[in-house]
Amino acid sequence: MKKALYVMALCMGLLPLTGCMTLTDTPNENSVRMQHAIYTTWLQLPDDTEHIFFTDRPMWLTRIPVPND
């Protein structure tokens, strides 16, 4: 009984060291997934800079000239 508890404690202790990789992912699939994430991040960069510099906001100025009195 003690031996089973020791084995379970050892397995539970080693579990955080295994990481998030599953048995269904190959290194090539993981690489493709990471490249896709980096590519989409670079595609979003112009939108983020427009948002930072407030150039993506709509203009509230009228196109019709306003008469001066």
C-alpha positions in Angstrom: 0.0 0.0 0.0 2.8 2.4 0.8 4.5 1.6 -2.5 1.4 2.6 -4.4 1.2 5.9 -2.5 4.8 6.6 -3.2 4.3 5.9 -6.9 1.2 8.2 -7.0 3.1 10.9 -5.2 6.0 10.6 -7.6 3.6 10.8 -10.6 1.8 13.8 -9.2 5.2 15.5 -8.5 6.4 14.9 -12.1 3.1 16.0 -13.7 4.0 19.8 -13.8 7.2 19.0 -15.5 5.5 17.5 -18.6 4.3 20.7 -20.0 1.3 21.3 -22.3 2.3 19.0 -25.2 -0.1 16.3 -25.9 0.6 12.9 -27.6 -1.4 14.0 -30.7 0.8 17.0 -31.5 4.0 16.4 -33.5 6.8 19.0 -33.4 6.0 20.0 -37.0 2.3 20.7 -36.1 3.5 22.7 -33.1 5.8 24.7 -35.3 3.1 25.4 -37.8 0.8 26.5 -35.0 3.4 28.9 -33.6 4.2 30.3 -37.1 0.5 31.0 -37.7 0.2 32.7 -34.3 3.2 35.0 -35.1 1.8 35.7 -38.6 -1.6 36.8 -37.3 0.1 38.9 -34.7 2.0 40.7 -37.4 -1.1 41.2 -39.4 -2.8 42.9 -36.5 0.1 45.3 -35.9 -1.2 48.1 -38.3 -4.6 48.0 -36.7 -3.0 48.3 -33.2 -0.9 51.3 -34.2 -3.9 53.0 -35.7 -5.8 52.5 -32.5 -2.8 53.8 -30.4 -2.5 57.0 -32.5 -6.3 57.5 -32.8 -6.3 57.4 -36.6 -9.0 54.7 -36.7 -11.6 57.0 -35.2 -14.4 58.3 -37.4 -14.4 62.0 -38.3 -17.3 64.0 -36.8 -16.7 67.0 -39.1 -19.5 67.8 -41.5 -18.9 67.7 -45.3 -21.4 70.6 -45.7 -19.9 74.1 -45.3 -21.2 76.0 -42.3 -22.0 79.7 -43.0 -20.1 82.2 -40.8 -22.1 85.1 -39.4 
